[in-house]
Amino acid sequence: MVSVRVEDVWMVFGNVTALQGINLEVKEGEMVTLLGPSGCGKTTLLRIISGLYKPTKGKVYFDSEDVTERNPWERNVGLVFQDYALWPHLTVFDNIAYGLKLRKVPKDEIHEKVHGVAQLLGIEALLDRYPHQLSGGQQQRVALARAIVINPSVLLLDEPLSNLDAKIRINVRTEIRKLQKKLNITSIYVTHDQEEALVISDKIVVMNQGKIEQVGTPMEIYYHPQTLFVADFVGQVNIVKGRVVEVEEPKMIAKIDSEIGQLLVKNEVDLKPGGEVHLIFRPEMVELFKQMPSEDREANLVKGLVDTVQFLGNILRADVLVNDKKVRVEIHNPLFKEKLSPQEEVYLRIPASNIRILQG
């Protein structure tokens, strides 16, 4: 088990700069997810950490050792790819044993290690089968077994669940997380799926256009985004433009003239009257009422018209027009709420403490 440090890494392919000065630290035993849209550089960064790519500039360290020029097998990394990359002509046993044979591990030890990891992943009954005889979820487990049987210093997973059906994906990501914690392997996981990143990670690295936008725990990324990109990319969000009217210093409450009316916001940044801001709040942080609720100075009550209603089972999602600006609301346990209809007049309450301010 090692820590991983990436220091001022750049990657240029011809006229395309894929990575721009990436600095990142992954602690021993951490599960860190690289999250971002297609083309943001997350897979390129993973391949540099693995040794499949050499960076144009910068260094990669495992603990305090510079491994930038080392090949993947010299770094002792376990790799799990999006397409699993299983050998079609080899049995499951031989696919899992492949890395051990390359390392010239004795036959008895190979047998013991392969059966041990197969038992851990619940695929002992599949050892005599071939990849084409397996389901997608089973193939994924075989690829994972092959990666961890070599006892890697670092486990690297590149979109490992993207080819699986939604329900299987949920089950397998839970298994990966439990396995990673049980084995305490330093792991770096690439995905574009925000929910997957929130569920599986100790820490999330949000990337955009070859740069890191924010690094934080799942809760920090979700509730305290530092940039508009992070706020918009991770989960559902309302983003409302506004201008600062005044700031009440003792209580640190800012009064903002916004697209949906004047709002009071708990202020965590240095604001000046006249400054332009973006107000960010999640749909589940908005309360919806059919009748005007009791007044509360910091509750930010606004009136709107229901535009669309979507029933998603455990959630009712409504878009409400407030001064022609769409505000998204999510109601959990909708069975216990009154039915909503388009064109219905409603009241929204957005507590001051539930709104985050981003300047500019």
Secondary structure, DSSP 8 states (H G I E B T S, - for coil): ---EEEEEEEEEETTEEEEEEEEEEE-TT-EEEEE--TTSSHHHHHHHHHTSS--SEEEEEETTEE-TT--HHHHTEEEE-TT----TTS-HHHHHHHHHHHTT--HHHHHHHHHHHHHHTT-GGGTTS-GGGS-HHHHHHHHHHHHHTT--SEEEEESTTTTS-HHHHHHHHHHHHHHHHHHT-EEEEEES-HHHHHHH-SEEEEEETTEEEEEE-HHHHHHS-SSHHHHHHSS--EEEEEEEEEEETTTTEEEEEETTEEEEEE--S---TT-EEEEEE-GGG-EEESS-----GGG-EEEEEEEEEEE-SSEEEEEEEETTEEEEEEEESGGGS----TT-EEEEE--GGG-EEEE-
